[in-house]
Amino acid sequence: MINFDQKKGFSLIEVMISLGLISLILSFGLLSIKHINRSLVKSDMENLYAICTYLQQVAMVTNKKQFLAFDIASNSYSYHNHTENLSPYTRFGLINNTIKGPPSKPTSIIKKAITFIGNKITFTPKGILQPGTIYLTDKNKQYQYALTIPISQISFLRKYQYTNQWELI
């Protein structure tokens, strides 16, 4: 005699609830990964900003020019015989070939990830920095940041984030 009261397996509702919970957990995981990638690029930009500020101060205190040289191929930069590497998720580059720049007054399409002459920033004893821009992106080319030094009587650094337009941060 077959007993139909004992169920074997899952009901359709139980399967749907399980799939819904799994998809919810996966979507939160993907959002976390995207947030981490964006944070890594921003962190590399903040580190570069701090080093530029440091070198500007050293140039003024020591009364000697300081230099920060960039190596696009190895995603690194050097100063005082010290080399810093960008995180494995960050690159010098652009998210696409249609972004206009520089960020403060975007007029023409950006063609180079680093616009400093010779891929090097010069910091003078008077505190003046060579003008140019460095563009950083993640390895998947979803997030774009820029560190700029505009042409001016008093040199200062600006940080930007690109989200369909440049935003000063």
N, CA and C atoms as an extended XYZ file, in Angstrom:
507
Properties=species:S:1:pos:R:3:atomname:S:1:resname:S:1:resid:I:1 pbc="F F F"
N         0.820       -1.165        0.000 N   MET     1
C         0.000        0.000        0.000 CA  MET     1
C         0.875        1.244        0.000 C   MET     1
N         0.543        2.205       -0.871 N   ILE     2
C         1.311        3.437       -1.024 CA  ILE     2
C         0.715        4.508       -0.128 C   ILE     2
N         1.588        5.160        0.621 N   ASN     3
C         1.157        6.228        1.515 CA  ASN     3
C         1.446        7.559        0.830 C   ASN     3
N         0.393        8.289        0.434 N   PHE     4
C         0.545        9.570       -0.259 CA  PHE     4
C         0.722       10.746        0.708 C   PHE     4
N         0.645       10.514        1.990 N   ASP     5
C         0.773       11.591        2.963 CA  ASP     5
C         2.234       11.997        3.193 C   ASP     5
N         3.166       11.100        2.920 N   GLN     6
C         4.583       11.436        3.106 CA  GLN     6
C         5.114       12.050        1.814 C   GLN     6
N         5.611       13.274        1.921 N   LYS     7
C         6.132       13.981        0.758 CA  LYS     7
C         7.630       13.736        0.625 C   LYS     7
N         8.058       13.592       -0.588 N   LYS     8
C         9.491       13.516       -0.875 CA  LYS     8
C         9.780       14.631       -1.850 C   LYS     8
N        10.757       15.498       -1.536 N   GLY     9
C        11.089       16.610       -2.403 CA  GLY     9
C        10.590       17.927       -1.826 C   GLY     9
N        10.639       18.966       -2.670 N   PHE    10
C        10.272       20.312       -2.259 CA  PHE    10
C         9.058       20.786       -3.045 C   PHE    10
N         8.300       21.659       -2.406 N   SER    11
C         7.167       22.239       -3.122 CA  SER    11
C         7.678       23.393       -3.992 C   SER    11
N         6.881       23.807       -4.917 N   LEU    12
C         7.251       24.907       -5.805 CA  LEU    12
C         7.512       26.190       -5.016 C   LEU    12
N         6.753       26.448       -3.988 N   ILE    13
C         6.931       27.654       -3.163 CA  ILE    13
C         8.281       27.609       -2.446 C   ILE    13
N         8.653       26.447       -1.905 N   GLU    14
C         9.942       26.323       -1.219 CA  GLU    14
C        11.108       26.562       -2.186 C   GLU    14
N        11.006       26.052       -3.387 N   VAL    15
C        12.056       26.249       -4.387 CA  VAL    15
C        12.142       27.724       -4.770 C   VAL    15
N        11.004       28.387       -4.965 N   MET    16
C        11.009       29.796       -5.347 CA  MET    16
C        11.594       30.672       -4.242 C   MET    16
N        11.275       30.387       -3.005 N   ILE    17
C        11.818       31.149       -1.885 CA  ILE    17
C        13.334       30.954       -1.811 C   ILE    17
N        13.788       29.721       -1.988 N   SER    18
C        15.229       29.435       -1.951 CA  SER    18
C        15.965       30.171       -3.067 C   SER    18
N        15.423       30.139       -4.281 N   LEU    19
C        16.048       30.840       -5.405 CA  LEU    19
C        16.049       32.355       -5.181 C   LEU    19
N        14.968       32.883       -4.618 N   GLY    20
C        14.904       34.309       -4.314 CA  GLY    20
C        15.965       34.720       -3.308 C   GLY    20
N        16.167       33.928       -2.269 N   LEU    21
C        17.188       34.243       -1.261 CA  LEU    21
C        18.597       34.156       -1.851 C   LEU    21
N        18.831       33.155       -2.666 N   ILE    22
C        20.151       33.009       -3.301 CA  ILE    22
C        20.438       34.190       -4.213 C   ILE    22
N        19.453       34.590       -5.020 N   SER    23
C        19.682       35.732       -5.919 CA  SER    23
C        19.889       37.023       -5.137 C   SER    23
N        19.205       37.196       -4.021 N   LEU    24
C        19.385       38.380       -3.177 CA  LEU    24
C        20.800       38.419       -2.601 C   LEU    24
N        21.277       37.286       -2.126 N   ILE    25
C        22.631       37.217       -1.573 CA  ILE    25
C        23.668       37.502       -2.655 C   ILE    25
N        23.496       36.953       -3.838 N   LEU    26
C        24.433       37.197       -4.939 CA  LEU    26
C        24.449       38.657       -5.364 C   LEU    26
N        23.281       39.290       -5.408 N   SER    27
C        23.244       40.693       -5.826 CA  SER    27
C        23.958       41.583       -4.812 C   SER    27
N        23.820       41.302       -3.518 N   PHE    28
C        24.556       42.073       -2.511 CA  PHE    28
C        26.050       41.852       -2.656 C   PHE    28
N        26.457       40.622       -2.977 N   GLY    29
C        27.875       40.323       -3.181 CA  GLY    29
C        28.445       41.089       -4.352 C   GLY    29
N        27.706       41.154       -5.459 N   LEU    30
C        28.176       41.888       -6.633 CA  LEU    30
C        28.280       43.383       -6.353 C   LEU    30
N        27.319       43.923       -5.611 N   LEU    31
C        27.379       45.338       -5.252 CA  LEU    31
C        28.602       45.624       -4.384 C   LEU    31
N        28.917       44.696       -3.489 N   SER    32
C        30.089       44.874       -2.629 CA  SER    32
C        31.371       44.868       -3.446 C   SER    32
N        31.468       43.982       -4.435 N   ILE    33
C        32.662       43.908       -5.275 CA  ILE    33
C        32.824       45.199       -6.068 C   ILE    33
N        31.725       45.719       -6.626 N   LYS    34
C        31.803       46.984       -7.373 CA  LYS    34
C        32.249       48.121       -6.457 C   LYS    34
N        31.724       48.157       -5.249 N   HIS    35
C        32.099       49.206       -4.292 CA  HIS    35
C        33.580       49.079       -3.930 C   HIS    35
N        34.066       47.865       -3.762 N   ILE    36
C        35.474       47.655       -3.432 CA  ILE    36
C        36.360       48.133       -4.576 C   ILE    36
N        36.002       47.800       -5.823 N   ASN    37
C        36.799       48.246       -6.976 CA  ASN    37
C        36.860       49.762       -7.054 C   ASN    37
N        35.735       50.424       -6.869 N   ARG    38
C        35.704       51.889       -6.887 CA  ARG    38
C        36.566       52.452       -5.752 C   ARG    38
N        36.482       51.845       -4.584 N   SER    39
C        37.253       52.313       -3.432 CA  SER    39
C        38.754       52.147       -3.651 C   SER    39
N        39.162       51.067       -4.324 N   LEU    40
C        40.585       50.860       -4.588 CA  LEU    40
C        41.145       51.925       -5.520 C   LEU    40
N        40.402       52.273       -6.557 N   VAL    41
C        40.859       53.313       -7.486 CA  VAL    41
C        40.936       54.654       -6.756 C   VAL    41
N        39.921       54.950       -5.971 N   LYS    42
C        39.915       56.215       -5.233 CA  LYS    42
C        41.056       56.246       -4.210 C   LYS    42
N        41.321       55.125       -3.580 N   SER    43
C        42.418       55.051       -2.615 CA  SER    43
C        43.770       55.298       -3.287 C   SER    43
N        43.972       54.730       -4.480 N   ASP    44
C        45.212       54.981       -5.215 CA  ASP    44
C        45.333       56.451       -5.592 C   ASP    44
N        44.210       57.071       -5.953 N   MET    45
C        44.232       58.486       -6.292 CA  MET    45
C        44.563       59.322       -5.049 C   MET    45
N        43.996       58.980       -3.906 N   GLU    46
C        44.277       59.706       -2.654 CA  GLU    46
C        45.745       59.550       -2.259 C   GLU    46
N        46.309       58.368       -2.462 N   ASN    47
C        47.722       58.138       -2.154 CA  ASN    47
C        48.612       58.993       -3.057 C   ASN    47
N        48.282       59.049       -4.327 N   LEU    48
C        49.026       59.871       -5.278 CA  LEU    48
C        48.924       61.354       -4.914 C   LEU    48
N        47.750       61.774       -4.507 N   TYR    49
C        47.530       63.159       -4.053 CA  TYR    49
C        48.430       63.473       -2.855 C   TYR    49
N        48.499       62.564       -1.894 N   ALA    50
C        49.313       62.777       -0.695 CA  ALA    50
C        50.798       62.859       -1.052 C   ALA    50
N        51.247       62.026       -1.967 N   ILE    51
C        52.652       62.059       -2.370 CA  ILE    51
C        52.970       63.373       -3.091 C   ILE    51
N        52.069       63.831       -3.935 N   CYS    52
C        52.280       65.117       -4.619 CA  CYS    52
C        52.365       66.266       -3.614 C   CYS    52
N        51.492       66.261       -2.639 N   THR    53
C        51.517       67.298       -1.600 CA  THR    53
C        52.828       67.233       -0.824 C   THR    53
N        53.252       66.028       -0.499 N   TYR    54
C        54.521       65.819        0.213 CA  TYR    54
C        55.696       66.363       -0.606 C   TYR    54
N        55.763       66.013       -1.886 N   LEU    55
C        56.876       66.462       -2.730 CA  LEU    55
C        56.871       67.981       -2.928 C   LEU    55
N        55.700       68.572       -2.970 N   GLN    56
C        55.613       70.029       -3.064 CA  GLN    56
C        56.222       70.670       -1.813 C   GLN    56
N        55.901       70.122       -0.650 N   GLN    57
C        56.443       70.656        0.609 CA  GLN    57
C        57.958       70.433        0.695 C   GLN    57
N        58.426       69.254        0.273 N   VAL    58
C        59.865       68.959        0.311 CA  VAL    58
C        60.619       69.928       -0.591 C   VAL    58
N        60.086       70.209       -1.778 N   ALA    59
C        60.743       71.140       -2.701 CA  ALA    59
C        60.876       72.523       -2.071 C   ALA    59
N        59.868       72.980       -1.378 N   MET    60
C        59.906       74.309       -0.755 CA  MET    60
C        60.853       74.341        0.441 C   MET    60
N        60.862       73.283        1.241 N   VAL    61
C        61.704       73.256        2.443 CA  VAL    61
C        63.180       73.093        2.086 C   VAL    61
N        63.486       72.221        1.140 N   THR    62
C        64.886       71.951        0.776 CA  THR    62
C        65.425       72.912       -0.279 C   THR    62
N        64.539       73.697       -0.881 N   ASN    63
C        64.908       74.623       -1.949 CA  ASN    63
C        65.526       73.889       -3.146 C   ASN    63
N        65.026       72.667       -3.405 N   LYS    64
C        65.489       71.853       -4.530 CA  LYS    64
C        64.280       71.301       -5.270 C   LYS    64
N        64.397       71.239       -6.589 N   LYS    65
C        63.325       70.646       -7.386 CA  LYS    65
C        63.132       69.182       -7.007 C   LYS    65
N        61.898       68.766       -7.027 N   GLN    66
C        61.539       67.368       -6.783 CA  GLN    66
C        60.824       66.849       -8.025 C   GLN    66
N        60.902       65.532       -8.240 N   PHE    67
C        60.296       64.940       -9.423 CA  PHE    67
C        59.495       63.698       -9.052 C   PHE    67
N        58.391       63.529       -9.745 N   LEU    68
C        57.564       62.333       -9.620 CA  LEU    68
C        57.393       61.790      -11.035 C   LEU    68
N        57.975       60.618      -11.296 N   ALA    69
C        57.966       60.034      -12.641 CA  ALA    69
C        56.989       58.864      -12.696 C   ALA    69
N        56.267       58.771      -13.808 N   PHE    70
C        55.245       57.736      -13.994 CA  PHE    70
C        55.686       56.717      -15.037 C   PHE    70
N        55.413       55.455      -14.758 N   ASP    71
C        55.665       54.374      -15.711 CA  ASP    71
C        54.314       53.731      -16.024 C   ASP    71
N        53.745       54.092      -17.153 N   ILE    72
C        52.407       53.612      -17.519 CA  ILE    72
C        52.398       52.098      -17.706 C   ILE    72
N        53.446       51.558      -18.311 N   ALA    73
C        53.493       50.116      -18.610 CA  ALA    73
C        53.422       49.265      -17.344 C   ALA    73
N        54.078       49.718      -16.285 N   SER    74
C        54.083       48.925      -15.045 CA  SER    74
C        53.098       49.453      -14.000 C   SER    74
N        52.307       50.485      -14.360 N   ASN    75
C        51.349       51.086      -13.426 CA  ASN    75
C        52.021       51.454      -12.105 C   ASN    75
N        53.106       52.215      -12.231 N   SER    76
C        53.851       52.625      -11.040 CA  SER    76
C        54.353       54.050      -11.209 C   SER    76
N        54.838       54.627      -10.113 N   TYR    77
C        55.454       55.944      -10.131 CA  TYR    77
C        56.577       55.970       -9.118 C   TYR    77
N        57.572       56.841       -9.382 N   SER    78
C        58.787       56.852       -8.570 CA  SER    78
C        59.142       58.259       -8.120 C   SER    78
N        59.735       58.326       -6.938 N   TYR    79
C        60.269       59.570       -6.374 CA  TYR    79
C        61.306       59.193       -5.334 C   TYR    79
N        62.344       59.989       -5.194 N   HIS    80
C        63.417       59.755       -4.210 CA  HIS    80
C        63.904       58.304       -4.215 C   HIS    80
N        64.131       57.726       -5.354 N   ASN    81
C        64.577       56.323       -5.467 CA  ASN    81
C        63.602       55.338       -4.833 C   ASN    81
N        62.361       55.711       -4.752 N   HIS    82
C        61.304       54.840       -4.209 CA  HIS    82
C        60.228       54.673       -5.278 C   HIS    82
N        59.762       53.452       -5.458 N   THR    83
C        58.728       53.176       -6.456 CA  THR    83
C        57.458       52.711       -5.771 C   THR    83
N        56.342       53.309       -6.146 N   GLU    84
C        55.011       52.923       -5.660 CA  GLU    84
C        54.257       52.262       -6.813 C   GLU    84
N        53.632       51.138       -6.547 N   ASN    85
C        52.800       50.469       -7.541 CA  ASN    85
C        51.337       50.741       -7.246 C   ASN    85
N        50.559       50.950       -8.299 N   LEU    86
C        49.117       51.039       -8.119 CA  LEU    86
C        48.609       49.671       -7.706 C   LEU    86
N        47.453       49.616       -7.073 N   SER    87
C        46.887       48.322       -6.692 CA  SER    87
C        46.641       47.503       -7.956 C   SER    87
N        46.541       46.189       -7.832 N   PRO    88
C        46.326       45.343       -9.019 CA  PRO    88
C        45.034       45.668       -9.770 C   PRO    88
N        44.110       46.374       -9.144 N   TYR    89
C        42.826       46.691       -9.766 CA  TYR    89
C        42.796       48.085      -10.402 C   TYR    89
N        43.891       48.835      -10.262 N   THR    90
C        43.930       50.207      -10.761 CA  THR    90
C        44.937       50.323      -11.904 C   THR    90
N        44.606       51.171      -12.876 N   ARG    91
C        45.465       51.406      -14.038 CA  ARG    91
C        45.520       52.906      -14.342 C   ARG    91
N        46.626       53.334      -14.957 N   PHE    92
C        46.633       54.638      -15.590 CA  PHE    92
C        45.853       54.439      -16.876 C   PHE    92
N        44.799       55.193      -17.093 N   GLY    93
C        44.037       55.010      -18.316 CA  GLY    93
C        42.682       55.672      -18.256 C   GLY    93
N        41.893       55.390      -19.287 N   LEU    94
C        40.568       55.983      -19.450 CA  LEU    94
C        39.542       54.879      -19.617 C   LEU    94
N        38.299       55.151      -19.179 N   ILE    95
C        37.260       54.129      -19.311 CA  ILE    95
C        36.800       53.960      -20.749 C   ILE    95
N        36.920       55.017      -21.558 N   ASN    96
C        36.625       54.910      -22.988 CA  ASN    96
C        37.290       56.060      -23.724 C   ASN    96
N        37.182       56.065      -25.011 N   ASN    97
C        37.858       57.074      -25.828 CA  ASN    97
C        36.969       58.257      -26.192 C   ASN    97
N        35.922       58.488      -25.405 N   THR    98
C        35.019       59.600      -25.712 CA  THR    98
C        34.922       60.623      -24.587 C   THR    98
N        35.675       60.428      -23.517 N   ILE    99
C        35.634       61.368      -22.389 CA  ILE    99
C        36.371       62.636      -22.770 C   ILE    99
N        35.753       63.762      -22.446 N   LYS   100
C        36.374       65.056      -22.713 CA  LYS   100
C        37.079       65.561      -21.460 C   LYS   100
N        38.132       66.321      -21.673 N   GLY   101
C        38.883       66.852      -20.562 CA  GLY   101
C        39.626       68.095      -20.990 C   GLY   101
N        40.388       68.720      -20.097 N   PRO   102
C        40.595       68.311      -18.716 CA  PRO   102
C        39.332       68.499      -17.879 C   PRO   102
N        39.284       67.860      -16.711 N   PRO   103
C        38.047       67.887      -15.922 CA  PRO   103
C        37.515       69.272      -15.585 C   PRO   103
N        38.399       70.239      -15.352 N   SER   104
C        37.916       71.570      -14.959 CA  SER   104
C        37.213       72.304      -16.097 C   SER   104
N        37.575       72.003      -17.333 N   LYS   105
C        36.949       72.644      -18.485 CA  LYS   105
C        37.028       71.678      -19.670 C   LYS   105
N        36.159       70.661      -19.676 N   PRO   106
C        36.246       69.638      -20.723 CA  PRO   106
C        35.886       70.173      -22.108 C   PRO   106
N        36.876       70.191      -22.993 N   THR   107
C        36.646       70.722      -24.337 CA  THR   107
C        37.027       69.743      -25.439 C   THR   107
N        38.015       68.901      -25.204 N   SER   108
C        38.430       67.963      -26.251 CA  SER   108
C        38.593       66.561      -25.680 C   SER   108
N        38.527       65.580      -26.549 N   ILE   109
C        38.614       64.179      -26.123 CA  ILE   109
C        40.016       63.895      -25.582 C   ILE   109
N        40.062       63.233      -24.439 N   ILE   110
C        41.323       62.893      -23.792 CA  ILE   110
C        41.963       61.734      -24.556 C   ILE   110
N        43.250       61.864      -24.850 N   LYS   111
C        43.947       60.839      -25.617 CA  LYS   111
C        45.014       60.118      -24.812 C   LYS   111
N        45.470       60.750      -23.732 N   LYS   112
C        46.549       60.169      -22.942 CA  LYS   112
C        46.140       60.080      -21.479 C   LYS   112
N        46.604       59.018      -20.815 N   ALA   113
C        46.301       58.829      -19.396 CA  ALA   113
C        47.078       59.795      -18.515 C   ALA   113
N        48.227       60.249      -18.991 N   ILE   114
C        49.053       61.195      -18.244 CA  ILE   114
C        49.438       62.314      -19.201 C   ILE   114
N        49.089       63.547      -18.847 N   THR   115
C        49.348       64.671      -19.750 CA  THR   115
C        50.568       65.498      -19.343 C   THR   115
N        51.282       65.083      -18.322 N   PHE   116
C        52.489       65.795      -17.914 CA  PHE   116
C        53.599       65.537      -18.929 C   PHE   116
N        54.383       66.554      -19.235 N   ILE   117
C        55.477       66.422      -20.197 CA  ILE   117
C        56.466       65.366      -19.695 C   ILE   117
N        56.742       64.391      -20.539 N   GLY   118
C        57.677       63.327      -20.175 CA  GLY   118
C        57.159       62.397      -19.100 C   GLY   118
N        55.845       62.383      -18.878 N   ASN   119
C        55.235       61.555      -17.821 CA  ASN   119
C        55.896       61.806      -16.462 C   ASN   119
N        56.155       63.089      -16.180 N   LYS   120
C        56.846       63.452      -14.948 CA  LYS   120
C        56.315       64.784      -14.438 C   LYS   120
N        56.099       64.882      -13.126 N   ILE   121
C        55.700       66.144      -12.495 CA  ILE   121
C        56.940       66.769      -11.866 C   ILE   121
N        57.125       68.043      -12.123 N   THR   122
C        58.225       68.790      -11.516 CA  THR   122
C        57.645       69.702      -10.441 C   THR   122
N        58.241       69.631       -9.247 N   PHE   123
C        57.844       70.457       -8.106 CA  PHE   123
C        58.983       71.441       -7.856 C   PHE   123
N        58.704       72.736       -7.931 N   THR   124
C        59.762       73.745       -7.802 CA  THR   124
C        59.854       74.260       -6.365 C   THR   124
N        61.003       74.841       -6.004 N   PRO   125
C        61.179       75.389       -4.651 CA  PRO   125
C        60.182       76.499       -4.302 C   PRO   125
N        59.610       77.154       -5.311 N   LYS   126
C        58.633       78.207       -5.039 CA  LYS   126
C        57.225       77.636       -4.848 C   LYS   126
N        57.102       76.320       -4.864 N   GLY   127
C        55.797       75.688       -4.655 CA  GLY   127
C        54.979       75.529       -5.916 C   GLY   127
N        55.543       75.910       -7.051 N   ILE   128
C        54.807       75.803       -8.312 CA  ILE   128
C        55.003       74.412       -8.886 C   ILE   128
N        53.913       73.828       -9.336 N   LEU   129
C        53.931       72.492       -9.915 CA  LEU   129
C        53.685       72.578      -11.410 C   LEU   129
N        54.290       71.660      -12.111 N   GLN   130
C        54.073       71.572      -13.557 CA  GLN   130
C        52.620       71.190      -13.802 C   GLN   130
N        51.897       71.899      -14.686 N   PRO   131
C        50.483       71.568      -14.925 CA  PRO   131
C        50.306       70.285      -15.743 C   PRO   131
N        49.200       69.605      -15.482 N   GLY   132
C        48.862       68.386      -16.214 CA  GLY   132
C        47.809       67.591      -15.453 C   GLY   132
N        47.504       66.416      -15.975 N   THR   133
C        46.478       65.565      -15.371 CA  THR   133
C        46.901       64.107      -15.437 C   THR   133
N        46.501       63.363      -14.400 N   ILE   134
C        46.696       61.911      -14.352 CA  ILE   134
C        45.312       61.296      -14.265 C   ILE   134
N        45.026       60.349      -15.146 N   TYR   135
C        43.734       59.668      -15.153 CA  TYR   135
C        43.917       58.236      -14.666 C   TYR   135
N        43.114       57.856      -13.676 N   LEU   136
C        43.142       56.504      -13.127 CA  LEU   136
C        41.800       55.831      -13.374 C   LEU   136
N        41.833       54.544      -13.651 N   THR   137
C        40.615       53.756      -13.824 CA  THR   137
C        40.836       52.367      -13.221 C   THR   137
N        39.756       51.636      -13.045 N   ASP   138
C        39.885       50.265      -12.568 CA  ASP   138
C        40.188       49.367      -13.767 C   ASP   138
N        40.610       48.127      -13.505 N   LYS   139
C        41.016       47.259      -14.617 CA  LYS   139
C        39.846       46.889      -15.528 C   LYS   139
N        38.613       46.988      -15.045 N   ASN   140
C        37.436       46.711      -15.876 CA  ASN   140
C        36.929       47.957      -16.599 C   ASN   140
N        37.591       49.080      -16.372 N   LYS   141
C        37.259       50.368      -16.993 CA  LYS   141
C        35.805       50.783      -16.757 C   LYS   141
N        35.407       50.762      -15.482 N   GLN   142
C        34.074       51.211      -15.096 CA  GLN   142
C        34.107       52.532      -14.334 C   GLN   142
N        35.208       52.804      -13.634 N   TYR   143
C        35.303       53.993      -12.788 CA  TYR   143
C        36.489       54.830      -13.233 C   TYR   143
N        36.299       56.148      -13.219 N   GLN   144
C        37.334       57.065      -13.695 CA  GLN   144
C        37.583       58.148      -12.665 C   GLN   144
N        38.845       58.368      -12.341 N   TYR   145
C        39.244       59.455      -11.450 CA  TYR   145
C        40.362       60.243      -12.117 C   TYR   145
N        40.529       61.484      -11.711 N   ALA   146
C        41.594       62.331      -12.252 CA  ALA   146
C        42.199       63.170      -11.142 C   ALA   146
N        43.494       63.355      -11.228 N   LEU   147
C        44.221       64.259      -10.344 CA  LEU   147
C        44.837       65.304      -11.253 C   LEU   147
N        44.471       66.564      -11.052 N   THR   148
C        44.928       67.623      -11.952 CA  THR   148
C        45.719       68.694      -11.216 C   THR   148
N        46.600       69.309      -11.969 N   ILE   149
C        47.306       70.505      -11.516 CA  ILE   149
C        47.067       71.539      -12.604 C   ILE   149
N        46.183       72.500      -12.340 N   PRO   150
C        45.869       73.492      -13.368 CA  PRO   150
C        46.981       74.533      -13.511 C   PRO   150
N        46.947       75.236      -14.624 N   ILE   151
C        47.884       76.342      -14.837 CA  ILE   151
C        47.396       77.513      -13.992 C   ILE   151
N        48.262       77.993      -13.078 N   SER   152
C        47.877       79.133      -12.239 CA  SER   152
C        49.108       79.704      -11.555 C   SER   152
N        48.955       80.865      -10.968 N   GLN   153
C        50.043       81.522      -10.232 CA  GLN   153
C        50.394       80.741       -8.966 C   GLN   153
N        49.375       80.145       -8.349 N   ILE   154
C        49.563       79.349       -7.141 CA  ILE   154
C        49.143       77.924       -7.479 C   ILE   154
N        50.057       76.980       -7.317 N   SER   155
C        49.758       75.597       -7.681 CA  SER   155
C        48.937       74.905       -6.603 C   SER   155
N        47.961       74.164       -7.045 N   PHE   156
C        47.150       73.356       -6.142 CA  PHE   156
C        46.666       72.133       -6.907 C   PHE   156
N        46.344       71.103       -6.164 N   LEU   157
C        45.888       69.850       -6.748 CA  LEU   157
C        44.376       69.766       -6.657 C   LEU   157
N        43.760       69.203       -7.684 N   ARG   158
C        42.312       68.970       -7.675 CA  ARG   158
C        42.049       67.506       -7.948 C   ARG   158
N        41.018       66.966       -7.269 N   LYS   159
C        40.626       65.570       -7.476 CA  LYS   159
C        39.228       65.547       -8.094 C   LYS   159
N        39.061       64.697       -9.106 N   TYR   160
C        37.782       64.579       -9.804 CA  TYR   160
C        37.372       63.125       -9.920 C   TYR   160
N        36.046       62.933      -10.014 N   GLN   161
C        35.458       61.626      -10.302 CA  GLN   161
C        34.568       61.795      -11.525 C   GLN   161
N        34.614       60.804      -12.425 N   TYR   162
C        33.801       60.873      -13.635 CA  TYR   162
C        32.583       59.971      -13.493 C   TYR   162
N        31.399       60.550      -13.574 N   THR   163
C        30.135       59.812      -13.612 CA  THR   163
C        29.265       60.482      -14.672 C   THR   163
N        29.573       60.197      -15.925 N   ASN   164
C        28.945       60.816      -17.092 CA  ASN   164
C        29.279       62.296      -17.232 C   ASN   164
N        29.926       62.866      -16.256 N   GLN   165
C        30.513       64.201      -16.299 CA  GLN   165
C        31.507       64.287      -15.154 C   GLN   165
N        32.428       65.223      -15.224 N   TRP   166
C        33.439       65.369      -14.186 CA  TRP   166
C        32.857       66.086      -12.980 C   TRP   166
N        33.142       65.522      -11.789 N   GLU   167
C        32.695       66.113      -10.520 CA  GLU   167
C        33.913       66.317       -9.630 C   GLU   167
N        34.060       67.510       -9.090 N   LEU   168
C        35.133       67.814       -8.174 CA  LEU   168
C        34.847       67.114       -6.843 C   LEU   168
N        35.851       66.407       -6.311 N   ILE   169
C        35.645       65.726       -5.015 CA  ILE   169
C        36.649       66.229       -3.998 C   ILE   169
